[in-house]
Amino acid sequence: MRRWVLHIDMDAFFASVEQLTRPTLAGRPVLVAGVSGRGVVAGASYEARAYGARSAMPTARAARLVGPKVVLVSPRKEVYSVASRRVFDLIASRVDVFEQLSIDEAFMEPSELQGASAEEVRQWANNLRAELRKETGLPASIGAGSGKQYAKIGSGEAKPDGVFILPAERQLEVLHPMKVGKLWGVGPVTEKKLQDVGVHTIGDLAGLTLREVDITLGNTVGRALWALAKGVDERPVAPRAEAKQTSAEHTYPQDLTTSQEVDAAVVRSAKDAHRRLVRDGRGARTVTVKLRMADFHIESRSATLAYATDDLETLTAVAKRVTRYPDEVGPIRLVGVSYSGLEATRQDILFPELDQLVVPPRETDYEVGVSDGVTVSVAAPQPAETQVRFRATQDVEHEEFGHGWVQGTGHGVVSVRFETRATGPGFSKTLSVDDPQLHPGDPVTSLAWDEWIAENLEQ
């Protein structure tokens, strides 16, 4: 019987959740990146993507591309985690076989679709998307094909908020003209190797001989990619075992001989491992640094925090604290960082700076763009005794006006937009930072899913 594998990808997930829970941001170019303008973009709305901004781009560059209409918001991982849970609980209730890949995507192979026509698959996918939209308010794209590779490509073609069906009899017709980099598993290095031998499209790769594949890419990875390019993908869809750790390591062509070189290598691996940790949706308690010396012996050292966190600054600081340097161990050729003790529950620590002592304090004297009256800014640093109570894009609760979020703060006042998913675009109030009725709020409240949370998440 004809096999159908589907890939579902929640559209611009982080930005979509922000626009859902803060309705004033609907239709605006939102960058989920933090309001300081530093770091990289975690998520970009489709309105921001229209200007060329995208995830993983340096925040300052993305903000410049969007221009004065940009809205920068700090990530709210706890909100994304709850939204993801509701999405995949619904999928689990409708699909007997699915494989969750990350916080916002999964493969599915519903048994009811075995032998179905392309039109029946399209209808099923649209029904699921409609249910997700009705229950969560979030858009999704679904691709379908005869295997994982073709479903994944299909969901990319379906974006935004659509369905793309790739029947087996048409998959090579659609697949082969595509750039070889579209093939799942072909990264920048592999793509460069293929381009060097004249392979630019998936069809070019399919046209190589087996010997050419082995010489160019090796007989393991190369043959697997070659089979995918030829339309053969029999990999099963199955629940993934929960990862026990996430890691990244890099071998350097020249031995590292100074502390500055090693610090830069630690930061690089910490960031790469952190990207995987964020995709996983959990926090880590234990940080391990792995070093391979010039004489090839390996040393690993680790430290464990009293809490699980996904804060990059904290994790990097801990990694630096356990790192040994060339003056202690000699020249170093490989540096790796891994995070373990993974937990879904992460804590906001009252004094995170105690775990960040090796990292210089960040400057906060920075102001970002205005979008039709929505100002997101950060006040200049204040002395400890006059430190402001609130920060831009923070969730707050007012005893009279309800739940809201901080649009801007400084000079003794705070501007708050009072709204949640359930309210529609809300009203704005400028209040004193000392208003006794204004308090920090629970970000998850902005979802306005009290009944569902009580039934599914609270013990």
N, C-alpha and C positions, 0 to 999 in steps of 0.2 A: 504494500500500500504506500501511496505517496506520503513522504515525511514532511512535516511542517515545523520548523523551528522559528520562534519569534524572539525579537530583541526589543525590549521596552526601555526607553530612555526619557526620564522626566526633563522637560525642556527648561534650560537655563535654571536649574533647580534652586540654587541658593537665591538668585535674584527674583525668581518667581515667588518664592516663599516670602521674601521681603515685600514684594508688591501686593501679595495676598493679604498679609497681616497689617500692612500700612497702606491702606487704599489710596492715600494721597499720592503715592509713588507709582500707581498704575499708569502705564503709558510713558513713563519717564526713563531717561537713560541712567540706569542704576548700576553702580559698580560696588560689589561686595568686596571691600578691600581694607577697611579701617579708615578713619577720618584723618590720620596724620599725613596721608599721601605717600608713605613709605611702603616698602615691601612689594608684593605682587598681588594681582587681582585673583580672588578666589572664585568669583562669579560675575558675569556680565549679562544684563538683560538684553533682549533682542534690539531694543531701542538704542542701547549703547553699542551693540555689535554693528549697527548700521553705520557707525562712525569709524569702524575699524578696531574698536576695543575688543579684547577677548580675555579669557581666563589665562593665568600664568604670565601675563604681560606685566612689566613693571607698572605700578600704580600711577606714578607721575606721568609716564608716557601715555597710558590709557586716558587719564584725565585730560591731558592736553589735546588728545585726538577728539574727545567729545566736546571740549570747550566749556563755555560758561553755564551750559544747561546740566552739567554733570551733577549727579547726586552720589556721594560716597557714604556708605554705611558700614559700620563695623560688623563682622560676622557674628551670628548668634547660633552657635553650633547646637545648643540644646533645642532650639526651635526646629532646626533642620532635622535633627535626630527624631523628634516626635513626629514630624510630618512624614518622614521616610517610613517610620514604623506603621503609620496608618495606611500609607500607600501599599506597603508590602503585606500587611495583614489582609487588605482587600484582595490583592492578587492571590494570596495563599488560599483564600476562601473560594476563588473561582478557577484556579489552575492546579491540577494534580502534580505536575512536574515543573519546577522552576529553579533556577540557579541565580541567586543574587550575587552580583559582581561588586557592587559598591553601594553607597548610600542612595543612589538615584538610578540604577540600571540593573537589568536582569535578563537572562534568557528564559524562555518558556517553551515547553513542548506539550501542549494539551492533548491528551489522548483522544478527545472528541473531534480533533481536527485531522486525525489520520485518514488519508484518502480524500480529504475535502477539496473542493475546487478553490481556485484563487479568489473567486468572488465570495465564497462562504468564509474564507479566512479574513478577507477584508471586512466583512460584516461583523465577524466575531471581534476583531481588533477594534473596530469603531465602537462597538458596544462596551468593551472594557474601558476604552478611553472616556466614553461618556459617563460611565459609572464613577471612574476616578475623578472626573471633573465635578460631578454632582456631589460626591461625598467629601472631597478634599478641596475643591476649587482650583486644582493644579492641572496644567496642560501636560500631555505626554505624546511622544511619537513612537510608532511601532513599525519595525521592519520585519518581513517574513520571507523565508527561503528554505531551501532543502537542507541547510546546515547552519552552524553558528556564524561562519564567515559571511554568508550571504544575508542572514538576518541582521547582523551588525552593520553591514554596508547599507542595507535597506533602511534602517532607522536613521542613519545619517542623511539619506536622500529624502526621508519623510519630513525632516525638520523644516520649519517649526510646526508642531501641533498637527501632525498628519500621519498617514499610513502609506507604506510603499511595499508592494508585493512583488517578489522576484521568483516567478515560477521556474522550475528546473529547466524547462524547455527554452527559456529566454535568458537564463542567468549568464551564460557565456557571452551572449550578444550584448548584454548590459555591462558585464564585468570587464571584458577584455580591452575596451577603449580607455578604461580608467587608468590614472597614474598608478604606478606600482606601489607608491607610498600609501595608497588607500587600502592595500591588503593588510589585514590585521596580522601583526607580527613583523612587519617591515618598518623598522625604525630608521632614523637618519643615517646611521652607519651602513646598514644593509642596503638602503636605497642608493647611497653613494657607490657602493661596490657594484650594484647592478647597473647604474648609469655608466660607470666606467667601462662596462662591456657592451654598452649599447642597449640596455634594457630600460625602457622608460614607461611602458604600460604593463598592465597585468597580462595582456595578450602576448607581449614580448617575452615575459617570463615563461608562460605556458609553452611558447615555441622553442625554448632551449632544449637541447638534448640532455639526457641524464648525466652524461659525462661533463657537460658544460656547467650544469648545476652543481655537481660535486666539486669541481675545481673552483667555482666562484664563491659558493656559500657553505660547502661542506656537505657530507652525506646524511646529516641528521636534520638540522634546521632547514637546509636547502631543499631537501626532498619533501619535507612537510609543506613548505611554502609553494613548491612546484605543484604538489597535489591540489592545494587550495586554488591555485591559479588555473588548474585544469577543471575545476568544478567538483572536486572530490573532497567532501568534508563529512566524515562519519562520527565525529566526536560527540559523545553523549551529553545531554543536558542532565545535570545531577546536582543536588544540594552541595555547596562547598563546605568543606571542613573549616571551622573558624580558625583563622591564623593565630598562632601563639606569639608571633613577633613580626615586626617589620624592620627592614634594614636596607642600607645602601653602602657600597664600598667602591673605592677607586684605586687602581694601580697607576703609579706615576712613572713616566719614561725616565725621569732623572730622580735619583734619590733625594728625599727631603732632608736637609741638613740644618735648617734653622727653625727656631720656635715659631717665627712668623709664617713660614711655609706650612708647618704642621697645623697651626691654628686655622689657616685658610682652608686646608684640606678637611679639618674637622667640621668647619662651618658648612662646607660643600656637602659632605655626606649627611650631616644632621638635617640640612634642608631637604635633600633628596628623600631621606627616610621619612621626614615629616610629611611630605606630600602624600606618601603612601598611607601614613597614619591617618591623615585627614580624610582620604578617600575611604578608609576602612570605617571611619565614624566612631573610633574609640580613643581613649587616652591611655598613656603609658605611665607606669610607676618606676620601671627600671631602665636605666640608660647604660649601654655597654659600648666601649670603644675598643676596636680591634686594630692592632698594628702588626704589620709584617715588616721585619727588618731587612736590610740589605743581605744578611746572611741567611735569609728565609725562615728564621724562627719567628713564631707568632706569639704575641702577648695580648691578653684581653683583660680589661679592668672594668668594673661596673659600680654603679651607685644606685640606691633605691630611695625614692621619695616616699613621704608619708601619705601621699595622695596620688591619684591618677590625673595627668594633665596632657593636653595637646598644645600647650603654649610653646611655640618654637623658641622664644627667648630663654625660657626656663630650661628646656631640654638641651639647648646648645650650651648653656652655662654649666649644666651638670656634666655634659660630655667633656668640656674643657677642663673641668676640675679633676677628672680621672685620667686625663691624657698624660703620657710621659713624652719627653722630648729628646731630640738627638744628643744633647749633652749628657743624657742619662743612659740611653739605650743604643746610641749610634745611628747611622743613616737609616731612614725609613722609606720603604717603597710602596706600601699600601696602607690606607687609612679607611676604616669602616666605622659606622655608627649604627647601632640597632636599639630598638625600643621594644620592651617586653613587659610582662605583667599588665597586659591590656585589659581595660575595663570600659564598659559602656558608659558608666557614670563618671563624670569629671567634676572636679571641685574648683570653685573660684576661691583662691586663697586670699586672706585679708592682707598679708604682707608678702606677695610673691617676690619682692626684691631681695628677700633673704636668700632665695634660691638662685638669684641672678647676679650675685656679687661680682662675678668675673666679667659681666657685660656692662659697658658704660651706660649710664642712664640716657634714655631717649629724650630728645627735645620735643616739646609739645607746643611751641609757639608757631602755630600754623593755621591757616584758614583756607577752606576749600569752597567750591562753587555754590552758586545760588541757582535754583531751578524754579521759576515761577513762584517765588515767595518761599520756597523750601530752602532754608539756609542750614548748612551743616558746618559747624566750625568748632575749633578747640581753643579754649582760652590759654593765654600764656601761663607758664608755671607760677604758682603762688607759694609764698612761705607756708610751712606746715601748719601754722596756727590759723591761716586764712584760706586754706585749701578749699576749692569749690567742692560742693557736694555732688555735682552731677557732671556728666560728660556728654558730648554730642552723640546722638543716636541711642543713648541708654534708654531702657524701658523704665517707666516710672508709674506710680499709682497715686492718685489724688483722692482724698476722702469724699470730695464733692463731685469731681468731674470724671472719675474713673481711671481707666488705663490709658496711657499715652507714651510718647517717646520724645526725647529731647531733640529739638531742631538746632538749638544753639544756646550757648551760655557764656556769661562774662559780665563784668561790671556789676555784680551783685544780683543779676536777674537771670532767669532761665525761661526760654521759649519752648513750650510744650504743645505738640499736636496730639489731641486726645482722639484715638481711634483704635479699632481692632478689625479683624476680618469681618466681624458681624455688623459693624456700624456703618460701613461705607466711609467715604472721605470725611474726616473729622474736623473739628474746629480747633483753632490755635489760641493759646492763652500765654501771656507773659506774666510770670510770677516771680516773687522774691525767692532767692535760693534758700532763704530761711523760713519759707512758708511751712508752718507746722503740719499742714495737711498733705504735704508732698513728700513722698518716700520712694526709694528705689523699688522697682517692680520686678515681677517674675516674667522674663521674656516669653515663656510658654503661654502666658495668659493672652497674648496678642492673637493666638490661634482661635480663641473662643470655642474650644472644643471641650468644655468642662465635663459634659456628660460622658463623652467617649473616653476621656482621660481617666475619669473616675472608674469606669468599667474595665479599662484595659491596662492602665499603667499604675494605678494606686493599689497598694496592698490592703 
